[in-house]
């Protein structure tokens, strides 16, 4: 049986959009945030003194951000607006996951995801009868989220884990797979395929899977429906240099325009020789500064996802530069590649899939379970490292002691 603390922590992965209300210009999650604030205040001493307290991460954020703010003459408001929620929410995730049974917490997340997938399937079925169960588009699953791509960032990690433990989670796997298919979301499909490919990667597999994936994306999914066609073909056009896509007055290609315009801001830092980025919360201010004298200011899509940078990868690239992006990638890869093929590895791959999803879309640091999956990834690796160290010591003790050979007497 899970405690109330464990339930509320896992529940916070799912409450971004069902619990959020606009207050003082920000989206405040009235389910997750009050729990995080109260728990943080009542356990402040224990959290700060815990071995899992990520003080190195916070120190890096502060030093790099203050340096960038002074160098680029940015305001401190964006930094404070991001750092305070990160400090509270990430701290409690590291503390609870590190103190309680992290495996049970992950399985609790798995069960909640399965229940949300069942709700999503029911949501789609009844939508054909004209019944609206908080879905934006009839016939397309978004469950407890505003958009299918948002839900994919929550769903895919559970689906990846169930895939690797298929015998134990057959019902979960098929239910969640059906939910993913019903999202008709390219992000979710590609993230799932990418992580499964990483798990079985070898030269022969790459030779087979890369051409197959290329064929699926550009010859099958591109003709699957109009939504996929628009996103794939216009993304191709944008990255081949067709900036005219930015000015089209079509709601359907908003994702492509958002991705490209925010990436342009991130690239500008690097072109100017700033390898440390604009600091935590600095992307939005740099976005409006970059397009200040551009005709894009008159576009329908001007300012779209400017606070979040469209994707977490683009945002990290923009706010922490090339150095921050390298640290981010190395951290994720190191916590996955070095693990064995057991439960530790499947949890890490599941967490990795969340960040793959957020590379396509969603750039928030504290939403859709990002603190949960990041803390789970690091603490899971920490336990794996302790386990392997103990196993090595145990093996060393078991080795037979060879007798010392007799030395000839002089």
N, C-alpha and C positions, 0 to 999 in steps of 0.2 A: 504494500500500500504506500502510495506517495504522500508526502506531507503537503500541507497547504502551501508552504514556500515553494516546493518543487512544482506543484501544479501551476501556481501563479507565474513562475519564471517561464515555464514552457508555454503557457497560455499567451505570454507577451509576444511570442513569435507570430501569433495569428491575429492580434487585435489592432494592428495599425489602422485599418480602415473601418472596422465595425465599431471601434471605440473612440475614434478621433473626432474632435470638434474644433472649429476655428476659434482661437482666442488670442487676443493681442497680436494678431498677424501671424501666428504659428499654428500648426496642426498639433493639438495636444491630445494624446491618447489617454483618456480618462480611466482606462483599465490598467494599462501597463505602467504608465509614468507615476501615478500615486504610489503603487506598490514599490517601484524602484526607489523613489525618494524616501519613503518611510523606512524601508529596510536599510537603506544606506545610512540614514541618520541614526537609527537605533543600533546599528552594528558597525559604526564608523571605526572604532578602535580595532576591532577584530579584522575588519576588511583591510585596513592599512597595514597591519602587522602580519597578515597572512603571507605565506610563501608565494602564493599565486598572484599577489597584487602586481599589476603590470606597470610598475613605476618607470621602467626604462622606456616604455612606449610613450608614457605621458611626458617624460623629460624630453624625448626627441620631438614630440609635437610642439612643446613650448619653445624650445630653442630654435628650431627651424622656422616656426611661424613668426616669432618676434623678429628674427633676422630678416625675413621676407617683408614683413610689415614696414620695418624701418628702411629697407633698401628700395622698395617700390612705393613707399609713402601711401600705404593703405590704412584704412580705419581699423580700430581694434574691435569694433562691433561684431564683425563676421566671425572673428576668432572666438570671442567669448560666447557667442550664440551657439557655436558648435562644441567648444571644449567642455563646458559645464555639463551638458547632457551626456557627452562621451564619458566623462569622469565618473558620473553616477551610474550609468547603465552598464558600461563595460566592467566597472569594479564589482558590481553585484553579480554579474554573470560569471566572472572569474572566481569570485568567492564561493558562490553556491555550487557551481559545477566542480570546483576544486575540493569543496568540503563534503558534499553529498556524493552519492554513487553516480558518477558521470554516465555509466552505461545504462542505468535505470532511467536517468533523465532523457537520454537519447531515445530509449524505447518508448517512453511516455510521449515524446514528440512524435514518434512514429505512429502511435495510436491516435493522437489528435489529428494528424495529417490524414490518416485513413478515414476518420469520421468526417473530416471536412471534404474529402473526395466523394464520400457517399452523399453528403448534402449537395455537392456540386452536380452529381449525376441526376439526382432528383430535381434539382433546379433546372437542368436542361430539359428533362422530360416534361415537366409541367409547363415550361415556357411555351411549348408548342400548343398548349391549350389556352394560352393567353394569361397564365398566372405568373406574376412577377415575384420571384423570391430573390430580391436584391441583385438581380443580374442586369447588366447594361444592354445586352444584345441577346434576343431570343435564339436558342439553338447553339449558343456558345458558352462554355463553362468558365466562370471566374470565381465560383464558390464564395469565400468570405472576403475577396479582394475586389477592387474597383475594375481591374483589367486582368485578362488571362495571363499576360506576361508577368504581372505582379504575383499572381498566384503560383506561377511556375517556379519562382525563386523560393517558395515555401515547399512546394510539392516535390520537385526533382530530387532533393537530397534524400527524402524518405523512399522514393522510388529506386534510387541507386542502391541504397542499403538493402531494400527488400530483394533486389535483383541478385545481390551477392549472397543472400541467405534465403534463397527461393524455397527450399524445402520447409523451412520454418514459417515463411510468410507468403505462401502461395496466394491466399485470399487477398491479403494486403496488396501484393504486387499487381494482380489482375485488376483489382478495383482502382488502384492509383494509376495504372497504365491507361485504363479506359478514361479516367478523368483527364490525364494529360492529352490524350488523343482528341478529346472533346473541347479542349481549349483552342484548338486550331492555331496554336502559337508556335511560331518558328523558333523562338528563343528556347523554349522548353525542349523541343525536339532536338535541337543541335547541342544543347548543354548535356542532355542525357547521353546522346551518341558519343560526344567528345570524351566524357569521363569514362564511359565503358571502354572506349578505345585506349585511353591512357592506362587502364588497369591491365590490359592484355598486350601492351605495346611490345613489339619486337620488329626487326627489319622486314621480315616476310609479311607480317600483319600490316605494317605501314604501306607496303607496296600494293596490298590488296584494298585496304580500307580507305586510303586517301582518294584514289580514283573513284571508288564506289561512293564515297561521301560527296565528291564533286558532282557525280552524275545525279545523285538523289536531290541535291540542292538546286542545281541549275537546269536539270532536265525533267525531274519528277515534281518536286515541291513547287517549282516556279509555275507549273501549270495546274497545281492542285486546286487552288481557288484564287479569286481576284486579290485577296489580301496578301497572300504569299507572293503573287506575281509582282505587285506594286513594290513591296519591300525589297525583294531580291533585285529586280531590274533597276530600280532607281538607286539602290545602294551601289550597284555596279557603275552606274552613270556618274554618281557623285565622286566616287574614289578614282574614277578615270579622268576627273577634272571638269566635269560638267556642273559648274556652280550655278547654272540657271535653275537647277532643281530647287535651290534655296528660295527662289522668288515665286514659285508656282503657288497659286491660291487653291490648293487641294488639301482637304483635311486628311485624306488617306495617307499621304506621305509625310506626315508630321514627325514620325519616328526617325526617318532618314534625315530630314532637315535638322532635327534636334541633335542627332548624333554628330553630323558633320560640322555644324556651327560651333558646338561645344569643343569638338576636337581641334578646330582652327584656333581657338583661344589657348588651348593647352600647348599646341605646337608653337605658338608665338613666343611663349616663354623660352623655349629651347632655342629658337632662332635668335633671340636676343642674348643668348649666352647665359641665361639664368637656369642653372641645373638643379636649383633647390625649390623652384616653384613659387607660388604666391602665398603659401602658408595656409594653415587650416582655416577654412571659411573664406578664403580669398578669391575663389574662382568666380563668384557672382560679380564682384566689383571689377575684376579684370575683364569679364565678359562685356559689360556695358562700356568699359573704357576702350576695348578693342573695336567694337562696332559703333563707336561714338560718331564717326564721320562717314559711315558706310550707308549705302542705299538699302542695306538689309534692315535698317531701322524701320522701314516702312512696310516690311513684310508681315504677313499674317502671323508668321511663326517667330517673330522677333521676341526674344526673352524666354522662349520655350525651354523649360528645364535648366534655366541659367543658374539657379541656386545649387542644384545637384550635379551639374555637369553631364547630365543624361545617363552616364554609366559610372560605376564605381572605379573602374580602371582609368577612364578618362579623367575623372575627378582627382584621383591620386596623382596621375601624371601632371595635371594642371597645378595642384596645390602643393605637391612635394617634389616636382620635377623629375628628371631622369634618375637621380639617385634614389628618390623615394619609390619610384616605380620598380627599380631593380630590387630594392630591399623587400618590397611587397611580393614580387614574384618568387624571390629566393625563399622567403618565409613560407609561402604556400607550398612550393615544390619540395622543400626540405622536410616538411611535416607529412608528406605523402610518399615520396619516392623511397625514402630510407626505411620505411616500415615493411614488415613481412606481409604474408597473404592472409593473416588471421583477422580477428574482429577489429583489432586496432586499425588495420589498413582499410577495411570497409567503412568504418566510421569516418576516417580521414578523407576518403574518396567521396563519401556522401557530403561532407562539409565543403569539399572543394567544388562540387557541382553548384552550390549556392553562389560562389564567387564567379564561376563561369557564367551563370545566368545574369549576374549583375555586371558582367563585362559587356553584355549586349544592351542592357537597359537597367535603370535604377541606380542612382548614385548616392543615396543616403547612407550615412555611417551607422545609424541607430535603428533603421526600420527593417521590417520583414525578416527578423531573426538574425541579422548580420552580427550583432554582439554575441548572440548565443552560438552561432556556428564558428565564429572566430575563437571564442574562448574554448569551445569544445575541441576544436582542431589542435590548439596548443596544449591543453591539458591532457588530451588523449595521447599526444606525443610524449608528454612528460611522464605519464604512467608507463608507456611503452619503454621509454629509456630506463626507468627504474626497474622494470620487469627484466629487461635484457641484462642489465648490470648484475642483478641478483642471480640470474641464471648462469652468468659467466663465473661469478664467485662460487656458486654451488658446484659447478663443473670442475673448477680448479681444486676445490677441497676433496672431490671424489677421485682425483688422479692418484694412482698408487705412488708411494714414495720409494724411489729406487735406492737400494742400499749403496752406501759409500764404499767404493772399492778399497781393499786393504793396500796400504802403501808398504813397499819393501823396507825392511829395517836396514838402516845403513850399517 
